[in-house]
Amino acid sequence: MYIPRPLLILLIILYLLFLLSVDWINQMEGTWYRPFLVGFLIIAIASWTHREQDSDEL
């Protein structure tokens, strides 16, 4: 089974971010946009890895 590189990178980043930032995201003293910041970083990294593909690979 072939897993596209952007999807594999996204899954690895999601896994690492989840392990490293669960407590950081859920702190009550933190700012309201923390979960959105993490989500934005995930989307930005996924789009960056996806831009390197040729249109034929889509």
Secondary structure, 3 states (H helix, E strand, C coil): CCCCHHHHHHHHHHHHHHHHHHHHHHCCCCCCCHHHHHHHHHHHHHHHHHCCCCHHHC
